[in-house]
Amino acid sequence: MMRILLCILVCFAASLATICVASAADSPDQYRLGERMYRDGLLSDGTALKGYVRGDLEADGTIFSCSNCHTRSGLGSVEGQVTSPQINGASLFKPRYLFKDQIKNTVSKSKGVIRKAPALRPAYTEETLAAVLRGGIDPTGRELAPVMPRYNLNDKDMRIMVEYLQNLSAVFSPGVTDTSLTFATIVTDDVSPEDRQAMLASLETLVTINQQTKTQRKQPQFAKMFRMLDTAFFRNISINTWELKGDPATWNAQLDAYYQKEPVFAILGGISNKPWQPIHDYCESRQIPCLFPITDLPVISNTGWYTYYASKGYFQEGETAARFLNSSIRDNAGKKVLQIVRSTPQGEALASGFASAWNENEAGRGTLATINLGKDQKLDTPALQQLLLQHTPDSVVIWSGDDTISALAGMPSQSNLPQIFVSSRYVGKTFAAIPERMRDKLFITYPFRLPEDEKKFKGYNEFLTLGKLKQPDKKRIATRTFSMIHIFLQGMKELKLDYYRDTLLDVIGMRPDQYLPDFERYSFGPGQRYASKGCYIVQLDQSQTPQLIKRSDWVLF
């Protein structure tokens, strides 16, 4: 794995390439109409775009929009035996070549040599593009596959669609020049120096390796590769650190100040103990990719596009507890569940996830009573005993911090205690201190790979941290940064010559499952923005050094 990552790093540093720049849309309003037609299948008058496949089968554009197959960036996709080609402005309005021939043509041009390889098809014009959209015949006379709809667009809507495709992914994304590619990472002022360094160490190594390729160009073992790629394909990368301070309400202005000073292509990682919402919103408004920030308080949304999260964080643990309860109790209708929630971002995220999944089983769920604790209110044994006596629940869900375990440890020995659910992230390592007499009652949400299975991933991140960390990575910051870099480099490699932000997000969305440190697996799909889609329910065994025992499969969402 480390050798693979090194190869990707070297190829990445050597293959960042230049592309042509097309003009922007003349009318922002018309561009938005084209965007709506392409993404949502709605014509300029708001009615559904209609197409026909296989001759006479009607296809509703709101269900089968252009972006469903050709992706949001126009990158194209492969589904089974059906290939949807790239249709952005940079590809449609140029001759189409095999990628290897495109490389040869670009290298030759940079040297002033004319050595054109033959094109697979000529460049589209506005007229030939309209013809292929209506009749399915490309400029060479070849008929498109029958699954590609033919659209009976009027002249007005055809002009809107053609202009949109001309400008789709046709202009360099900010942060890219002929010689450089600029990124940023984000650190908020509530992050400790140790945690900050755990993330930045790997990013610093990424920049160092990129810089080392400058000298490697002269070394015999690398010289042939660099001669093939030529200087036109070599970019220097930099990663700026954007530090956010004070009230999160001021973060938007701080982010904009950084961005105006030096635009970036994407944000790599980032770390905060506070909710990620202000940063998420800024990235959406500026259309900046933000890749796998280290946060357990992500934005939960079905419409967010520009931020990839490792998981749903605390929300996902809450979902897991509710789904486990719904599936493990046969007769939920008569069961009582007591939920105790501390009024902190963590507790509220857990409760929100629990409510989301609990409400899925409306017909068979039992009754749920919720008790809210103040932000600084500690849960102690007398208070817990009083709540159990008052509500007589069959199950208790406690979304509080490390005070949870001390409250449970003080409970008297009795066989009629209800089953109790806690979050491993919220209570921290203290759950291992639960007395043996309580362990059969305690169920723990655990969003990571189990320790005995994680051993084979030990040391992965050390390749990038290079001994810079002074303390063990107990918070999984360095390992999660390693995983982000691994996925990022794979995405950049697949970009080839198309350095557009939406294209980066599209190619990451097409990656196969990745088996990396911490989470059981990272899974992807078009439009999906939470890579780790599962969580375990575990218990502690009765040994003096308690081990985790699975009580559920990897619960998928």
C-alpha angles and dihedrals in degrees: 000000000000091000090050091050091049091052091050091049092052094045090047093052091048101043107052101127147192126246137183123274120228128198121268122248113283094224123038090203092052090047090054090050089052091047090053091048092049098043104030104024094238123138124224091270092053097254123125120275109243125210137168128226127195090009105295111017108113117228118199109222093214088063100032102035122172091252092056090073106015093041128232094284094045090248094134128223146223121237114177107304094343119097117194106199129222110276106175123126094260091058106032097053096047130063111273118240137176107266093247090053091048088055091050092049093050094047091047092050092052089055094047092249123133107219106144118185116213116272123236088218136355123255116281120246124204088260097049091044090054089048094052092047091052102035107018096237118127126212092271091055093253116142116232121238113283092242089067106093120236111223126212094208121171118234095263095052092041090056090050093050095045092049091049092052090047090059100034108118089339101123126065111263112240115271094044127104133161090270108023146044118201126204135171138208126202131228123179122210095249091068116102120238089247093053091044092054092046089063101035096049093071094044090051089054091052090056091045093054090049090053092047091061088071090071093036089063087073096047117098096232091057101029097090093052092050093046088055093050096039125199092290088073099050122094132176114229127211130184116205121202113228109200116201119202138187129355113016087227087072096049095090092060092045092050091049091051090054092046095048090051093052123356117219134210094223144342113248113210116311130189137229138151090211127078112290093221099109092049092044091052092049092051091050092050093047095036092234118155112236111194122209104321115198100251134128089197104064126161111268106217141141092206105047112114112172104056123070112199127197088225143331088270117206091358089063093053090053090051090050094054092050094047091048091051092047092051100039101049110071097197104037094159094081098035125107123215123192117202119195113195129185110214097243128113089257095050093044092049091051091048092047092053091046092051092048093056096034091058092054089076097053096151098052108024123115128227121297124204118187126203117193121210122201118257092257097030113117122215109230133179098261092050091048092048090051093051092049091049092048099046103026092207127189090215133020124204113196117193100183136110134260090312086077095074095047089050091051093044090059094055115112120249110269135146098220098067113130121242110273128210125202136170116250092208094050099046091039122200091334092091088080088067094065110124117255091243090062100043098091088057098047121088118185130201107225117184097185138075110276115264096247090052093045094062093087089060094053114127098018093120093046089078089066101033091052094200094305094127115092095192134042115272095246093154093054092238098132093042093050089048089052090054091049092052092047093053092041093054092049089052093048091049091053092049089075103176098342107098099179125131097230090049090056090053092046095051092048088051089057095053118119119241113298122214106207138145123302106007122067090241142333111236127190141193139158109298094000113133105178110072102187105060102177147063135187131231107219140175134201121253122228098257124118089246097041120220126203119256120199114238095173141029120253095292107225127210 
